[in-house]
Amino acid sequence: MKPAPPKIDPTKRTLVPPPPEFSLKAARNVIHAFVLLLAVTLAFEVAAWFTASRRNLLAACVRSGMQWVLTHALNEGNKDVQLGREGWLFAQAEINRLAHAKRDANEVHAGLIKLAARLKAQETQLLVVAIPGRLALYPEQLRPGQYGGPVRLKDEAEKIAALKAAGMDVLDMTDALWEFRDREQIFFAQDSHWTPEAMKAVALALNKHVREKFPRLASTETPIINATILERADAGDLSRGLDPFQPSRLLGDEAADLVSIQGIEPDAQSTIVLHGGELMRVFDDPTLSFGGGDKPLRAGFATQLGTLLGRTLDVRGLPQAGDAYENKKLVICLLPMAELVP
């Protein structure tokens, strides 16, 4: 039996197409597409299994895309990093400390008082250099307004006075950096570390302070050094906190021009000890922001200060209970204000 001929539209005198049917060929195409998508997902999972972190790469791609939408369409961050104005990022912990008075206590302040008493017994001076945080110097990037000075906690003055009463010398750089920010940027917008310009300004201020109060510890001779300009770019650790998969795609990179200095190497026999954490190591440690490679950059705070003082320094991490200070004349601690006054 022959199939019925298609109907003819009398108004158009054309053939009316038959109603669509789900053919066997179409079903095969759907199955092929489903299998292809499944294979791609499986490939991501297999690749993720053989990576060091075994991270689900497909999930990372999805999160990265969603964070891009949240950042650019809704101006939203995540639970750890908040978006400010003009592309600035702020750690939620820093916001909690200054804006919400939610702070975790630590033993840094008490430990410094004990260390000062211990050093005083052997006639060694303890000098603490306090560096304010990003939000203290750039509050307008989070909450618009007119600020006549840096944002401080109420008990900062009391805590610093207690350190001085314990016999240590304290160099609070908050007000000086507030004035310096009119000339140079103090912190990166997308990274928690200070800029090379701010680091050099603090090194210059500390060099002047040491030469005035401890003139015998600084050299009057100019050291022989070899300086190299390094151009670095980095998305920033705060940007990576939002999107660890593709941070540069989120907000772009920030640039830094570093001066790598060879000739002033750390020396454990030096009579000056320099303690510090990431503020001290940021432009030395290749694993930190603006690092790159696997060799020390020799562009950080210790190198800058040693060059200005004209002598090597005994460079260490943050003070520990078992540290020895025999034959030391000066112990310098470079600390963020958030550590000194949590």
Secondary structure, DSSP 8 states (H G I E B T S, - for coil): -------EETTTTEE--------HHHHHHHHHHHHHHHHHHHHHHHHHHTSSS---HHHHHHHHHHHHHHHHHH----SSEEE-STT-EEEHHHHHHHTS------SHHHHHHHHHHHHHHTT-EEEEEEE--HHHH-GGGTS-S--SS----TTHHHHHHHHHHTT-EEEE-HHHHHHHTTTS--B-SSSSSB-HHHHHHHHHHHHHHHHHH-GGGS-SS----EEEEEEEEE--HHHHHH-SSSHHHHH--EEEEEEEEES----TT-SEEEEESHHHHTTT-TTSTT--SSS----SHHHHHHHHHTS--EEESS--TT---TT-SEEEEEEEHHHH--
